[in-house]
Amino acid sequence: MDKERSVFELKMQNSGGSKKDRKTVLLDPFPAMGHVNAFLNLAEWLRRQGFSPVFLISYEYEEKVRQAGFDYYVVTPILLIPAKYEIKQEGVFRFFLDNLYKGREYSGKAFREKAEDTYAKVFRVEDCKLVLLDIHYKAKALFYHFKGIEVIQISTAMLPFRHLGSPPFQSSFVPYLGWFSALRVSVLWAMNRVKRDFRNSIDYILSLGQTDLNIMLKTYAQRKYTFERNRALGWGISGVPTVATYPKAFDLVDFSKRGDVFYLDELPCPAGMGLGDPRLVSIVTLKKIEGKCLVYCSLGTVTKEFQRDCERFFNKVLDVAKAKTKLHFILNIGQHFDVHKLDDLPDNVSVFDRVEQHRLLKEVDVMINHGGINSIKECIVNEVPMLVYPLSPYWDQPGCAARVVKCGLGLKGNIRKDSSRQLLGKLDTLFRNLHLYRSNIRTFLGQVDQDKSESVNRLIDLLNDE
């Protein structure tokens, strides 16, 4: 496909009726696999409720959205290259000199104008005044407001709001009742704020005051939004309705009591088809005949930045497999990991670089995962207990691990500190109490069903009011 067309030409399919009859909602996900998958689940729900979701998607995820059967436009996902990426690409000294000579506001103007052109076609063709915007974008809300489009934020990760009962989602601390727990949560929030204020101060100095937010505020002048800094990922926009794409029962506190937070109490639909990979089918079939339990291990799709951590952990899993010969391990190393970095494979380990995870989970007994919210939701719907080892300390994986433990859905560990023996001990604990954890998951699913009616009504009212 011609690259110029892939960026600027409208890609539409499955229109299904005249545009005047469609209740169109724009969806703008952050260009990362986990975020796009969460938005696809949201889009399925919207379609069932009578809305017509239209994606604004970057070209690398165009095929995924097309295969899911949704209308879409290919756009440039960012309007301003973030300062941290410029610093990483150019280096601190070069970044500072460039700002001293010309300034980010002017050097990025051509990029910004070209990016805006990709949205102009959307605004001209679509009769829509509402966008569901990934909360990771934040400053992009200024652009939409400038164009007269209302914004609802979508949180595909754990909600970033401060609360004494909920630590920053970069922490795996599991809160409990009592003043000491509240004190520890307060300290964790204070540490989070200090770290982010320090980084923001450095960015402010290096950019000579031309920070991402200041440039967006100057470019897209507005008076509607106010900003706050007490968020797990730094500053955020106050008062904008926010939808969490995970069940309320999974959170540490009920943020819907704020009034501006809504939960999508919707889990992925159970996989309707069997496994398509012949090798995987034969492994699963053979192990069932042999009466072996299956353990599936995956650290997600974003492992490129953590290659050394992955290497050490995967080899710890191999050590455990050698000690647990009555279990069979399916190890998904992903497409960024070099299989030659693995130690000698025992007979009860099968290695893949890609698997049909949602379908596979119907067949396994336990999953070892990295704490990605999409993997956790798939485990829940397939009633698979989890052993969670958060890979990234910067995202919400530690917070997801804390919630898995709090809800009784599994156990958590430290991917950098736990030894092979500790990993083995936690896996043994899971299998000894497998029926208990499965019972907890069923109870959790019952709570989700109980919450769903209220959540659906609130969310539909929100979408119709905007």
TATAQUI-V415817 format. One line per field, one symbol per residue. ss: DSSP state (h for helix, s for strand, l for the rest). phi: phi as a letter, one per 40 degrees, with the letter a starting at -180 (. if undefined). psi: psi as a letter, one per 30 degrees, with the letter a starting at -180 (. if undefined). A space follows every 50 residues. Layout:
ss=???
phi=???
psi=???
This chain:
ss=llhhhhhhlsslllllllhhhlssssssllllhhhhhhhhhhhhhhhhll ssssssslhhhhhhhhhlllssssllllllllhhhhhhhhlhhhhhhhhh hllhhhhlhhhhhhhhhhhhhhhhhllllssssslllllhhhhhhhllls ssssslllllslsllsllllllllllllhhhhhhhhhhhhhhhhhhhhhh hhhhhhlllllhhhhhhhhllllllsssllsllllssslllssslllhhh llllhhhhllsssllllllllllllllhhhhhhhhhhhhhllssssssll lllhhhhhhhhhhhhhhhhhhhhlllssssssllllllhhhlllllllss ssllllhhhhlllllsssslllhhhhhhhhhlllssssssllllllhhhh hhhhhhlllssssslllllhhhhhhhhhhhhhlhhhhhhhhhhhhhhhhh hhhhhhhhhhhhhhhl
phi=.ccccccbccbbafcghcccccccbcbbcccadccccccccccccdcccg cbcbcbbcccbdccccccgbcabcbccbcacddcccccccgccccccccc cbgcdccccccccccccccdcccccccababcbdcccfcccccccccgbc bbcbbcccccccaccacdccbccccachcccccccccccccccccccccc cccccccfgccdcccccccbdabccbbbbcbcbgcaccgcdbbccbcdcc ccbcccccgbbbbccbbdcddcbccbcdccccccccccccgccbbbbabg cbbdcbccccdccdcccccccccbccbbbbbccgccbccccccdccccbb bbbabcdcccccbbcabcbcgcccccccccccfbcbbbbdccccbcdccc cccccdcgcibbabccbccdcccccccdccccbdcccccccccccccccc ccdcccccccdccccc
psi=kkeeefefkkjklheilleffkikkkkilkikeeeeeeeeeeeeeeefgg ljkkkjklffgeeeeeffglllkkljfkfkjkeeeeeeefleeeeeeeee eekeeefgeeeeeeeeeffeeefeekikgkkjkkffedffeeeeeeggkk kkkkjfakkgkkkfgjlkffkgkjllkleeeeeeeeeeeeeeeeeeeeee eeeeeeghfileeeeeeeeiklgeklllfilfhbllkkfkkkkkglkeff leljfffffgkkkjiklkkkkfllkfjeeeeeeeeeeeefgkkkkkkkga fifefheeeeeeeefeeeeeeefifflkkjjjflffkjfffklkklfgkk klfklieeeeffflekkjlggkeeeeeeeefghjlkjkjkekffageeee eeeeeefgfallljffekleeeeeeeeeeeefheeeeeeeeeeeeeeeee feeeeeeeeeeeeff.
